[in-house]
Amino acid sequence: MSEWIKVSERLPDEGQTVCIFYHGEICYGYRYRRNYAEKKGNDFFEPVRAGYSCVREATHWMIIEPPK
């Protein structure tokens, strides 16, 4: 089982899909974007499926392993 990782300690790889902890809630299926639009520090998590917003204030993330 994966462990929660603090965003302040380490970030996922570019484009990696993870679960995030944001404002007291667990949010599934977010993809990490680093330096979006080639702007340094423009990092966020975006919903993989559908959504109109991105998350910049996530505090933790983890990789969810699919069932075997």
N, C-alpha and C positions, 0 to 999 in steps of 0.2 A: 504494500500500500504506500502511496506517495505521502509525503509530509508537506505541510504548508511552508512556503519560503517567503521571507520578508522582501518586499520590493526594494527596500533600502539596502538589502544585502546583496541581492542578485536578481537579474531580470531574465526572462525566458529568451530563447533564440528568436531572431526576427521571423515572423510569420508562424510561430509555434502556437497551437491552440491549447488553451489552458482553462482552468477554473479559477475565478478570482474571488476575493473577499472584499466587499465594497459597502460601506455604510451599514455594517452589521449584517449583511446578507451574503450568501454564497450564490455566485452567478456562474452559470455553465456556458461553455462554448464561446470563449472570447479569444481573439487572435491578437498577438502582440505586434505592434508596429513601432519601429525605431526610426527616428529622424525622418518622419513622414514628410513628403514633398521636399526632401533634401534640406530640411531645416533642423539643425542640430538641437537636440533637446526636445523636439516635438514628438514625444513618445506617448503612446496610449494603447489601450485595449479596445478593440472594436468587436461588435457581435458578429459571429460567423454567418448566421442565417439571415435574419432581418432585423432592422433597427435603424433609427435615425440619429443615434447618439453614440459617443465614444466615452470611455471611462479613463480619466487621468488620475483619480484619487484612490485607486485600489491600494490596499496595504499589504496583501499577501496573494500568492498564486500557487497553484500546484498542477501537475500533470495528472490527468485522469486516465487510467489504463482501461481499455475496452475489455469486455468479457472474453474469456477464452473458450 
